[in-house]
């Protein structure tokens, strides 16, 4: 009977230690999986942010070009009325080139 008690007394701490090690191992695997999922979510958010920033930069560049073309058209239209010594034929040709550039830019913007 004392041998059985000794086995139980020494077996309980050994089994407790093994169970604790097993639970620790399972918990570390679970924590690692959560960490990996979190890292993937962060990477996905970073890629979405980069894509959004590239799109914003492209839109900003298109708007800047549109503004410069509109300013050019406005200057081409107003310039002949302000300066009587300018050659209006050249102003019309420059205005047509600016309008062609404006039309192509508007086509790019509508594709967005």
N, C-alpha and C positions, 0 to 999 in steps of 0.2 A: 504494500500500500504506500509505503514511503517512497519507493522507487517511482510509482506512478505520480505521486505528488511532485517529486523532483522533476520528472519529465514535463509536467504541466507548468511548473514554476519556471523552468528554463525555456520551455517552448513558447510561452506567451510573449516574452520580450523578443525572441528571435522572430516569431511570426509578425509581431507588431513592427519590427524594423523592416522586414521584407515588404509588408503591406505599405508602410510609409514610403519606401523606395519606389515601389510600383506606382503608387498614387502620384509621387513627385515626377516620375517619368511621364506618366499620362498627362499631367498638368503642363509639363514643359512642352510636350508635343502640341497640345491644344493652344498654348500661348504662342508657339512658333507659327502655327497655322493662322492665328488671328493677326499676328504681325505681318505675315506674308500677304494676307488679304488687304491689310491697311496699306502696305507698301504699293501694291498693285493699284489701289484706289487713288493714292497720291500721284502715281505715275500717269494714270489716266487723266486726272485733273490737270496735271502739268501739260500734257499733250493738247488737251482741249484749250488751255490758256494760250499756248503757243499758236495754235491754229487761229484762235480768235484775234490774237495780236497781229498775226500776218494779214488776216482779212481786214482788220482796221487800218493797217498801214497801206494796203492796196487801195482801199476806199479813200483814204486821205490823199494819196497820190493822184487818184482819178479826180477827186474834187479840186485839188490844186490845179491840175491841168485844165479842168473845165472852167475854173475861175479865170485862169490866164487867157484861155481862148475867148471867153465872153468879154474880157477886158480888151483883147485885141480886136474883136468885132466891133465893140463899142467905139474904140479909138478909130478904127477904119471908117466907121459911119460918120462920126463927128468931125474928124480931121479935115475933110474937104470943105466943110462949112466954116471952119475956123481959119484955115490958112488958104488964101486965094491963090498963092503962088505955087501950091503943090500940084503935081501932075495927077489928075483924078483918074486917069486910065490905070496907072500903076496902083493906086489905092484900091480900085475895083478888083484888080487881079489879086492883090494881097488879101482883100476881104474874102474873095472866093476861096482861096487856099485855106484861110482860117475857118471858113464855114465848112469846108470838106473835113478838116481836122476835128471840128466840133461835132459833125455828124458821126464820124467814126468813134469819137469818145462817148457820145450818147448811146451808140450801139453797145459799147463795152459795158456801160453802166446798166443798161437794161438787161444784160445777160446775168448780172449779179442777182 
